[in-house]
């Protein structure tokens, strides 16, 4: 009824009603499709959302698992490090206690640690003699990430890749007040696997090296062979300063440290200090009272260290040959492969000291070498020459201004190795200064740079020479006629306290006493 009423009210015909019904049915179908599509879209959205959440959760679980593993690994390493530091303390205490076995709870991780015997060695040398050569052992833990923690010779080291860090320092100590270096080597005896839990630490034996207690005026080298040599290098440098590191051999995993620089106080109190003596040819008229027989420390290693240092320092690179310095050197440090003067060279000390390091020979044969302006405002400046080669002065002046006046030999100092050959002469050759090139054993000639006649001494002087100063060497030979050589000691040198160390270069610390003990300690699970 209502239907007909609505249609009549709208004024439609029956045909129009049929068309309206058909359109209505079509519209309802389209709406049903839209409703179905909306339902499918909602379902797909929910499925995708669940997938995203699942993937995110899995990622979070993986990252969380990875982070948890890392935290667990780090926590275990920290526990092992702490246990190894405690172990080093217990071993140091046990090394001097024969009475009891000490016990501690060792955290050695899930995989445990390994005590290895003879994993390296420590060697101590002085004056070309081997004083100590002892093997050392290691207690080592290795984590899943390859990080190693090790106890060795009293220290604890951590190595990750090629980087070694010191966790706890070995009981090595240098006392600059008494110039004493103490090195108790605490090493591991036995070879076994150590698990976590109680371990006993027992002193096995101690060896004392009494023969190395006094090493004054000696240069002592300590070489450590170890997988953890990088850590030892850093420790020696921190303990006694970077200059003590003499060599690092990565292929052989060794580090060598040098202690003790040379004290030559009083070296120039007389005209000559010779280990082998003096010789004469002809009648040069040299007074025998001008020399004494004795031996002073060689400085080969000191000069070699200077050369290797300045070779790597571009600030000091240069040459001093001929005229390339415009005929003058002023305050500073210079490095040269050789010095071969083709004309005069003035060393002007108006602004301070001059240091010349030469990885080769010094030849003053084509021009004079004169030091001037050395006295400034009450302070006297000095030229120091360090040479790995020979010294040849012939028919030229090598002296301190005024060369023919008051003698000031202190202002020109030449330092050479035990292999230096020195020739002064012939001709009118004034030399004013000091030459320090000691040699412990007898010089086996001939002299390589002395061309005027044979000479088998380390220092050869011939004819018409005026020498003012002092010489320290193995042997000196004078050749000439009556009174042709004028040799005179500069008495002012008796008050000189020479310092081998050049300006801007630090030598290893002085060393007088060396205390070394080797303690072997056994570590075992209980």
C-alpha positions as CSV (number, residue, x, y, z in Angstrom):
1,X,0.0,0.0,0.0
2,X,2.7,2.3,0.9
3,X,4.5,1.5,-2.3
4,X,1.6,2.5,-4.5
5,X,1.0,5.5,-2.5
6,X,4.6,6.6,-2.9
7,X,4.6,6.1,-6.6
8,X,1.3,7.9,-7.0
9,X,2.6,10.6,-4.9
10,X,5.6,11.1,-7.1
11,X,3.3,11.0,-10.1
12,X,5.2,8.1,-11.8
13,X,3.7,5.6,-14.3
14,X,4.0,1.8,-13.9
15,X,6.8,1.7,-16.4
16,X,8.7,4.3,-14.5
17,X,8.2,2.2,-11.3
18,X,9.7,-0.8,-13.0
19,X,12.7,1.3,-14.1
20,X,13.1,2.6,-10.6
21,X,13.1,-0.9,-9.2
22,X,15.7,-2.1,-11.6
23,X,18.0,0.8,-10.8
24,X,17.5,0.2,-7.1
25,X,18.5,-3.5,-7.5
26,X,21.6,-2.5,-9.5
27,X,22.5,0.0,-6.8
28,X,22.1,-2.6,-4.1
29,X,24.4,-5.0,-6.0
30,X,27.1,-2.4,-6.4
31,X,26.8,-1.6,-2.7
32,X,27.2,-5.3,-1.8
33,X,30.4,-5.4,-4.0
34,X,31.8,-2.4,-2.3
35,X,31.0,-3.9,1.1
36,X,32.7,-7.2,0.1
37,X,35.7,-5.3,-1.2
38,X,36.0,-3.3,2.0
39,X,35.9,-6.5,4.0
40,X,38.6,-8.1,1.9
41,X,40.8,-5.0,2.3
42,X,40.4,-4.9,6.0
43,X,41.4,-8.6,6.2
44,X,44.5,-8.0,4.0
45,X,45.5,-5.0,6.2
46,X,45.2,-7.1,9.4
47,X,47.3,-9.9,7.8
48,X,50.0,-7.4,6.7
49,X,50.0,-5.8,10.1
50,X,50.4,-9.1,11.8
51,X,53.3,-9.9,9.3
52,X,55.1,-6.6,10.0
53,X,54.7,-7.1,13.7
54,X,56.1,-10.6,13.5
55,X,59.1,-9.6,11.3
56,X,59.8,-6.6,13.7
57,X,59.5,-8.9,16.7
58,X,61.9,-11.4,15.1
59,X,64.4,-8.6,14.3
60,X,64.1,-7.3,17.9
61,X,64.7,-10.8,19.2
62,X,67.7,-11.3,16.9
63,X,69.2,-7.9,17.9
64,X,68.4,-8.5,21.5
65,X,70.0,-12.0,21.3
66,X,73.1,-10.5,19.7
67,X,73.3,-7.7,22.2
68,X,72.8,-10.2,25.0
69,X,75.6,-12.4,23.7
70,X,77.9,-9.3,23.5
71,X,77.0,-8.3,27.0
72,X,77.6,-11.8,28.3
73,X,81.0,-12.0,26.4
74,X,82.1,-8.6,27.8
75,X,80.9,-9.5,31.3
76,X,83.0,-12.8,31.1
77,X,86.1,-10.9,29.9
78,X,85.8,-8.4,32.7
79,X,85.5,-11.3,35.2
80,X,88.5,-13.0,33.7
81,X,90.5,-9.8,33.7
82,X,89.8,-9.2,37.3
83,X,90.7,-12.8,38.2
84,X,94.0,-12.5,36.3
85,X,94.9,-9.3,38.0
86,X,94.2,-11.0,41.4
87,X,96.3,-13.9,40.2
88,X,99.3,-11.6,39.4
89,X,99.1,-10.3,42.9
90,X,99.0,-13.8,44.5
91,X,101.9,-14.9,42.3
92,X,104.0,-11.9,43.2
93,X,103.3,-12.7,46.9
94,X,104.0,-16.4,46.4
95,X,107.3,-15.7,44.5
96,X,109.0,-14.7,47.8
97,X,107.3,-17.2,50.1
98,X,108.5,-20.7,50.3
99,X,106.4,-21.8,53.3
100,X,102.9,-22.0,52.1
101,X,100.7,-22.6,49.0
102,X,98.2,-19.9,48.4
103,X,94.7,-20.5,47.2
104,X,92.3,-18.3,45.1
105,X,89.1,-18.7,43.1
106,X,90.1,-18.3,39.5
107,X,87.4,-17.2,37.0
108,X,88.7,-18.8,33.9
109,X,85.6,-18.5,31.8
110,X,83.5,-21.3,30.3
111,X,86.4,-22.6,28.2
112,X,89.0,-22.2,30.9
113,X,92.6,-21.0,30.6
114,X,95.8,-22.7,29.6
115,X,99.1,-22.5,31.5
116,X,101.9,-22.7,29.0
117,X,105.6,-23.1,29.8
118,X,108.4,-21.5,27.7
119,X,106.3,-19.2,25.6
120,X,109.0,-16.6,25.3
121,X,112.2,-15.3,26.9
122,X,113.8,-12.3,28.5
123,X,117.4,-11.4,27.8
124,X,119.6,-8.8,29.6
125,X,122.9,-7.7,28.1
126,X,125.5,-5.1,29.1
127,X,129.0,-4.4,27.7
128,X,128.4,-7.0,24.9
129,X,128.0,-9.7,27.6
130,X,124.8,-11.7,28.1
131,X,123.9,-11.4,31.8
132,X,120.4,-13.0,31.9
133,X,118.6,-15.3,29.4
134,X,115.5,-16.9,30.9
135,X,112.4,-18.4,29.4
136,X,109.0,-17.2,30.5
137,X,105.6,-18.9,30.6
138,X,102.0,-17.6,30.1
139,X,98.5,-18.3,31.5
140,X,96.2,-17.4,28.7
141,X,92.4,-17.2,28.2
142,X,90.8,-16.7,24.7
143,X,87.2,-15.5,24.3
144,X,84.8,-16.5,21.6
145,X,85.5,-13.2,19.7
146,X,89.3,-13.9,19.7
147,X,90.2,-11.5,22.5
148,X,93.0,-12.9,24.6
149,X,93.8,-12.2,28.2
150,X,97.1,-13.3,29.5
151,X,99.3,-13.3,32.6
152,X,103.0,-13.1,31.7
153,X,106.1,-12.2,33.7
154,X,104.0,-10.4,36.4
155,X,101.8,-8.4,34.0
156,X,98.3,-8.9,32.6
157,X,97.8,-8.1,28.9
158,X,94.7,-8.0,26.7
159,X,95.1,-8.5,23.0
160,X,92.4,-7.8,20.4
161,X,93.5,-8.2,16.8
162,X,96.9,-6.5,16.5
163,X,96.3,-4.2,19.5
164,X,97.8,-5.2,22.9
165,X,96.9,-3.3,26.0
166,X,98.3,-3.6,29.5
167,X,95.6,-4.4,32.1
168,X,98.0,-4.7,35.0
169,X,101.7,-3.7,35.0
170,X,104.5,-6.2,35.7
171,X,106.5,-5.4,38.9
172,X,109.2,-3.5,37.1
173,X,110.4,-0.3,38.7
174,X,113.0,2.4,37.9
175,X,114.0,4.8,40.7
176,X,115.7,7.9,39.2
177,X,116.9,9.0,42.7
178,X,119.1,5.9,43.2
179,X,119.4,5.1,39.5
180,X,118.2,1.6,40.2
181,X,116.2,-0.6,37.8
182,X,114.5,-3.6,39.5
183,X,113.0,-6.4,37.4
184,X,111.6,-9.4,39.3
185,X,110.7,-11.9,36.5
186,X,107.7,-14.0,37.8
187,X,107.0,-16.8,35.4
188,X,104.8,-19.9,35.2
189,X,106.0,-23.5,35.7
190,X,104.2,-26.5,34.4
191,X,101.8,-26.9,31.4
192,X,98.1,-27.6,31.8
193,X,94.6,-26.5,31.4
194,X,93.1,-24.4,34.2
195,X,89.4,-24.5,34.8
196,X,87.3,-22.0,36.8
197,X,87.4,-22.6,40.5
198,X,90.0,-22.9,43.2
199,X,93.7,-22.9,42.2
200,X,96.8,-23.3,44.3
201,X,99.8,-21.0,43.7
202,X,103.1,-22.4,44.9
203,X,106.6,-21.0,44.8
204,X,108.9,-23.4,42.9
205,X,112.4,-21.7,42.7
206,X,114.1,-18.3,42.7
207,X,117.3,-17.4,40.9
208,X,119.2,-14.3,41.8
209,X,121.6,-12.6,39.4
210,X,124.3,-11.1,41.7
211,X,126.7,-10.5,38.8
212,X,124.6,-7.7,37.4
213,X,124.1,-5.6,40.4
214,X,126.4,-2.7,39.5
215,X,126.3,-1.4,35.9
216,X,127.5,2.2,36.3
217,X,128.6,3.8,33.0
218,X,127.1,0.8,31.2
219,X,124.4,0.6,28.7
220,X,122.0,-2.2,29.5
221,X,119.6,-3.7,27.0
222,X,116.5,-5.8,27.9
223,X,114.9,-7.8,25.1
224,X,111.5,-9.5,25.5
225,X,110.3,-12.2,23.2
226,X,106.6,-12.5,23.5
227,X,103.3,-12.6,21.6
228,X,102.4,-9.6,23.7
229,X,105.5,-7.6,22.7
230,X,103.4,-4.6,21.7
231,X,102.2,-4.3,25.3
232,X,105.8,-4.7,26.6
233,X,106.9,-1.9,24.3
234,X,104.2,0.5,25.6
235,X,105.1,-0.4,29.2
236,X,108.8,0.2,28.8
237,X,108.1,3.5,27.2
238,X,105.8,4.6,30.0
239,X,108.1,3.4,32.7
240,X,111.4,5.0,31.6
241,X,110.4,7.2,28.6
242,X,110.2,6.7,24.8
243,X,114.0,7.0,24.2
244,X,114.5,3.6,25.9
245,X,112.9,1.7,23.0
246,X,115.8,0.7,20.8
247,X,114.1,-1.8,18.5
248,X,110.8,-3.5,17.7
249,X,110.9,-6.6,15.5
250,X,107.4,-7.4,14.4
251,X,108.4,-10.5,12.5
252,X,110.1,-12.1,15.5
253,X,107.8,-10.5,18.1
254,X,110.6,-8.9,20.1
255,X,111.0,-5.5,21.8
256,X,114.4,-4.2,23.0
257,X,114.7,-1.5,25.6
258,X,118.0,0.3,26.5
259,X,118.7,1.8,29.9
260,X,121.6,3.8,31.1
261,X,123.4,6.6,29.3
262,X,127.0,7.3,29.6
263,X,128.5,9.6,32.2
264,X,131.9,11.0,30.9
265,X,132.5,13.5,33.6
266,X,136.2,14.1,34.0
267,X,137.0,12.6,30.5
268,X,138.9,15.7,29.4
269,X,141.0,16.3,32.5
270,X,144.2,15.3,30.6
271,X,145.3,15.8,27.0
272,X,144.8,12.2,26.0
273,X,143.1,9.2,27.5
274,X,144.2,6.1,25.5
275,X,143.3,2.4,26.0
276,X,146.3,1.2,23.9
277,X,148.9,4.0,24.2
278,X,150.8,6.5,22.1
279,X,153.3,5.9,19.3
280,X,155.8,8.2,17.6
281,X,157.8,8.4,14.4
282,X,160.8,10.7,14.0
283,X,161.1,13.2,16.8
284,X,157.9,15.2,17.0
285,X,158.6,16.3,20.6
286,X,155.2,15.3,22.3
287,X,155.4,15.3,26.1
288,X,154.4,11.9,27.5
289,X,152.8,13.7,30.5
290,X,150.1,14.8,28.1
291,X,148.4,11.4,28.1
292,X,147.1,8.8,30.5
293,X,146.2,5.1,29.9
294,X,142.6,4.2,30.6
295,X,139.3,3.2,29.1
296,X,136.2,5.3,28.8
297,X,132.7,4.2,27.7
298,X,132.1,3.7,24.0
299,X,129.1,5.6,22.7
300,X,128.4,3.7,19.5
301,X,124.8,2.9,20.5
302,X,124.1,6.5,21.5
303,X,125.2,7.9,18.1
304,X,123.3,5.1,16.3
305,X,120.2,6.1,18.2
306,X,120.7,9.8,17.3
307,X,121.1,8.9,13.6
308,X,118.0,6.7,13.5
309,X,116.0,9.4,15.3
310,X,117.0,12.3,13.1
311,X,116.7,10.3,9.9
312,X,113.0,10.0,10.6
313,X,112.6,13.7,11.6
314,X,112.0,15.8,8.5
315,X,112.5,18.9,10.5
316,X,116.2,18.1,10.8
317,X,116.9,16.6,7.4
318,X,119.4,18.3,5.2
319,X,123.0,18.2,4.1
320,X,126.1,20.1,4.9
321,X,128.3,19.7,1.9
322,X,130.2,22.4,0.1
323,X,128.4,25.7,0.0
324,X,124.8,24.7,0.2
325,X,124.4,26.3,3.7
326,X,125.6,29.7,2.3
327,X,128.8,29.2,4.3
328,X,127.1,29.4,7.7
329,X,125.3,27.3,10.3
330,X,123.3,28.9,13.1
331,X,121.4,27.7,16.1
332,X,119.7,24.4,15.6
333,X,120.1,20.7,14.8
334,X,121.3,19.5,11.4
335,X,121.4,16.0,9.9
336,X,123.7,15.1,7.1
337,X,124.9,12.0,5.3
338,X,128.4,13.5,5.2
339,X,130.3,16.7,5.7
340,X,132.8,17.4,2.9
341,X,133.8,21.1,2.9
342,X,134.7,22.6,-0.4
343,X,135.1,26.0,1.1
344,X,135.0,27.8,4.5
345,X,132.0,27.0,6.9
346,X,131.3,29.3,9.8
347,X,129.4,28.0,12.9
348,X,127.7,31.1,14.3
349,X,126.6,30.5,17.9
350,X,125.2,33.9,18.5
351,X,121.6,32.5,18.9
352,X,122.5,29.3,20.7
353,X,124.0,25.8,20.3
354,X,124.5,23.9,17.1
355,X,124.2,20.1,16.8
356,X,125.4,18.3,13.7
357,X,124.5,14.6,13.4
358,X,126.4,12.9,10.5
359,X,125.6,9.5,9.2
360,X,129.0,9.3,7.6
361,X,132.4,11.0,7.6
362,X,133.5,14.6,8.3
363,X,136.1,15.9,5.9
364,X,137.7,19.4,6.5
365,X,140.1,19.4,3.6
366,X,138.7,22.0,1.1
367,X,137.8,24.8,3.5
368,X,138.1,25.9,7.2
369,X,135.5,25.1,9.9
370,X,135.4,27.9,12.5
371,X,133.2,28.4,15.5
372,X,132.4,32.0,16.3
373,X,130.2,34.2,18.6
374,X,130.1,31.4,21.2
375,X,130.1,33.7,24.2
376,X,126.8,35.5,24.7
377,X,125.5,37.3,27.8
378,X,127.7,35.3,30.1
379,X,126.6,32.0,28.6
380,X,128.9,29.9,26.4
381,X,127.4,28.0,23.5
382,X,128.9,24.9,21.8
383,X,129.1,23.1,18.5
384,X,128.6,19.3,18.9
385,X,129.3,16.9,16.0
386,X,128.2,13.3,16.2
387,X,129.6,11.1,13.4
388,X,129.2,7.4,12.5
389,X,132.2,7.7,10.1
390,X,135.7,9.2,10.1
391,X,137.3,12.6,10.8
392,X,139.8,14.0,8.3
393,X,141.4,17.5,8.8
394,X,144.1,18.3,6.4
395,X,145.8,21.7,5.7
396,X,142.7,23.6,7.0
397,X,141.6,25.1,10.2
398,X,139.1,23.5,12.5
399,X,139.0,25.7,15.6
400,X,137.2,28.2,17.8
401,X,137.5,31.9,17.0
402,X,140.0,33.5,17.6
403,X,141.9,30.5,16.2
404,X,145.3,32.0,16.9
405,X,144.5,33.4,20.3
406,X,143.0,32.2,23.6
407,X,142.1,28.5,23.6
408,X,138.5,27.6,24.1
409,X,138.4,23.9,23.2
410,X,135.1,23.2,25.0
411,X,133.2,25.1,22.3
412,X,134.0,22.5,19.6
413,X,133.2,18.9,20.4
414,X,133.5,15.9,18.1
415,X,131.9,12.6,19.2
416,X,132.6,9.4,17.2
417,X,132.1,5.7,17.4
418,X,134.7,3.1,18.4
419,X,135.2,2.6,14.6
420,X,136.1,6.2,13.9
421,X,139.5,6.8,12.2
422,X,141.0,10.3,12.7
423,X,143.7,12.0,10.6
424,X,145.0,15.5,11.4
425,X,147.7,16.8,9.0
426,X,149.7,17.3,7.0
427,X,150.6,21.0,6.4
428,X,149.7,23.9,8.5
429,X,146.7,22.4,10.4
430,X,145.4,24.1,13.6
431,X,142.9,22.0,15.5
432,X,141.1,23.3,18.6
433,X,138.5,21.2,20.3
434,X,137.9,17.8,21.9
435,X,137.6,14.4,20.1
436,X,135.8,11.6,21.9
437,X,135.9,8.3,20.1
438,X,137.0,5.7,22.8
439,X,137.6,2.0,21.9
440,X,137.9,-0.7,24.5
441,X,140.1,-3.1,22.5
442,X,143.3,-2.5,20.5
443,X,142.9,-0.6,17.2
444,X,143.7,-2.9,14.3
445,X,145.0,-0.6,11.6
446,X,145.8,0.8,9.2
447,X,144.1,4.1,9.6
448,X,141.8,4.5,6.6
449,X,141.9,8.3,6.2
450,X,145.6,9.0,6.8
451,X,147.2,9.1,3.3
452,X,150.6,10.4,4.1
453,X,152.5,7.3,5.1
454,X,151.4,4.3,6.9
455,X,149.8,4.7,10.4
456,X,148.3,1.9,12.4
457,X,146.7,4.1,15.2
458,X,143.1,5.2,15.5
459,X,144.3,8.8,15.6
460,X,147.1,9.9,13.3
461,X,148.8,13.4,13.5
462,X,151.6,14.3,11.1
463,X,153.8,17.4,10.7
464,X,153.2,21.1,11.4
465,X,150.1,20.5,13.6
466,X,148.9,22.8,16.4
467,X,146.5,20.8,18.5
468,X,144.7,22.4,21.5
469,X,142.2,20.4,23.4
470,X,141.9,16.7,24.3
471,X,141.6,13.3,22.7
472,X,140.0,10.1,23.9
473,X,140.6,7.1,21.7
474,X,142.3,3.7,21.5
475,X,145.7,4.9,20.3
476,X,147.4,8.0,18.8
477,X,150.5,8.1,16.6
478,X,152.6,11.3,16.0
479,X,154.8,11.5,13.0
480,X,157.2,14.4,12.3
481,X,160.5,16.0,12.6
482,X,162.0,17.9,15.6
483,X,159.2,19.9,17.3
484,X,156.9,19.7,14.2
485,X,153.9,18.8,16.3
486,X,152.6,21.2,18.9
487,X,150.2,19.3,21.2
488,X,148.8,21.1,24.2
489,X,146.0,20.2,26.6
490,X,143.5,23.0,27.3
491,X,143.6,23.2,31.1
492,X,140.2,24.8,31.2
493,X,138.7,21.4,30.2
494,X,139.5,20.0,33.7
495,X,136.5,22.1,34.9
496,X,134.2,20.9,32.1
497,X,131.3,18.6,32.9
498,X,130.5,17.4,29.4
499,X,127.0,16.2,28.6
500,X,126.8,13.8,25.6
501,X,123.1,14.5,25.2
502,X,122.6,17.1,22.5
503,X,120.0,19.8,22.7
504,X,116.5,18.5,21.8
505,X,117.4,14.8,22.2
506,X,116.7,12.8,25.3
507,X,118.9,9.9,26.2
508,X,117.8,6.9,28.2
509,X,117.9,7.5,32.0
510,X,121.1,7.0,33.9
511,X,121.5,3.5,35.4
512,X,123.8,2.5,38.3
513,X,122.2,-0.6,39.9
514,X,120.3,-3.4,38.3
515,X,118.3,-5.9,40.4
516,X,117.1,-9.0,38.6
517,X,115.4,-12.0,40.1
518,X,113.8,-15.0,38.3
519,X,110.9,-16.6,40.3
520,X,109.2,-19.7,39.0
521,X,105.7,-20.3,40.4
522,X,103.4,-23.3,39.8
523,X,99.6,-22.8,39.3
524,X,97.3,-25.8,39.5
525,X,93.6,-26.5,40.0
526,X,92.8,-28.0,43.4
